[in-house]
Amino acid sequence: MSTFTESVHGESLGVIKTKSYYEALGNNSNLKTDACCTSEKPSLEVREALKNIKDECIEKYYGCGLVFPGCIKGLHILDLGCGAGRDAFVMSQLVGPEGLVTGVDFSNEMLSVGIKNIDWHMSRFSYPNSNVRFLQANIEDLSSIASDSVDVIISNCVVNLSQNKRSVFAEAYRVLKKGGEMYFSDVYSSRRLPQALRDDEVIWGECISGALYWNDFLRLAKQEGFLDPRLVKSRLINVNNARIQERLGDIRIFSATYRLFKLPELEPDCEDYGQAVIYKGTIASDPYSYILDDHHIIETGKVFPVCGNTFRMLHDTRLREHFTFLGDWSRHFGIFSGCGKSMPFETASGKQDGASCC
Ligand SMILES: C[S@@+](CC[C@H](N)C(=O)[O-])C[C@H]1O[C@@H](n2cnc3c(N)ncnc32)[C@H](O)[C@@H]1O
């Protein structure tokens, strides 16, 4: 474990004890499991954007999922734990020259890769000015970022590494504008990890030691204001390493992408007000259907019944102009049918424990 001094805008943050990915791994071919790898196929838009990313940023990419929500032209995106900047430079293209991408990481080594490649990328995108900036900071303390100033937070395989996950979610909630969202991929466990596993440095470097038990994550996110976390995608992580697999025993590790909306009016459960939406098909990257989460695939032109929370996620956010809204709040029809509590992740053999919430 290395120790180094961090600074934000030249001010010392003191000494932070942590491991640097750059030092520890060199590049992504040195990983022992596929926790810090992405197996999903990106959309055409993202595949095109990836063609414009410098090799060095790709080689030092350690993400575990795709963190590119649609409908973000002109927005301010914050990438928590941006590493060498691959996702930040993809986002730079998706938000366009009018948007802004702020990447935050506490590792000098990782940030320096992004910083030295800003000019190369801006010239490649033919942007007159840079729309990407990198800040050195701990994501548990985002005091260099104003409250209510960010439209969308992304983060890729970082929260598991934080020593104080509660502060990460509290800070994310603070800096998001109302109606904004945190759209992030991370690593979760099927059970709480015993302390001996949490202290294992090799497993830490694989982004597994710090994995939150999924139900602890849901509770923490709700306590910090993200009242209805929505799962977009999940996969069982392959632990292709006998030593790590033996230490894990029956504990399964998942990579999952969640959306956390900053909408204080959301209710603890999915309530039925007889509402519905129709997707207009007007988000350029999603002409045929809009995927809000793993159980809301909303086809263009089709009336789609929704609970009150889903109604708000589409109506009180940047997504509003792309939907027609049917119904109001005048009559309550009880709990939205199908609500229940179970482990929400998919395993290799399909859905694990019954239906997820509405
Ligand atoms: C697994 S890498 C992922 C990097 C990047 N998101 C990507 O997809 O390539 C984790 C990154 O998070 C950074 N990191 C971990 N904990 C952090 C913290 N508390 N504050 C800021 N950065 C952190 C590390 O320095 C590293 O760059």
The ligand as an ORCA input file, in Angstrom:
! r2SCAN-3c Opt
* xyz 0 1
  C     -11.029      0.948    -10.752
  S     -10.376      2.518    -11.107
  C     -11.611      3.133    -12.235
  C     -11.135      4.365    -12.963
  C     -12.075      4.889    -14.033
  N     -13.394      5.188    -13.512
  C     -12.167      3.921    -15.179
  O     -13.285      3.466    -15.476
  O     -11.135      3.620    -15.774
  C     -10.737      3.439     -9.633
  C     -10.295      4.877     -9.652
  O     -10.895      5.535     -8.546
  C      -9.936      6.368     -7.926
  N     -10.360      6.519     -6.517
  C     -10.568      5.525     -5.614
  N     -11.028      6.030     -4.458
  C     -11.131      7.372     -4.638
  C     -11.532      8.442     -3.798
  N     -11.947      8.226     -2.532
  N     -11.497      9.701     -4.286
  C     -11.073      9.915     -5.560
  N     -10.685      8.940     -6.404
  C     -10.701      7.680     -5.952
  C      -8.616      5.651     -8.139
  O      -7.527      6.527     -8.054
  C      -8.795      5.086     -9.544
  O      -8.391      6.000    -10.527
*
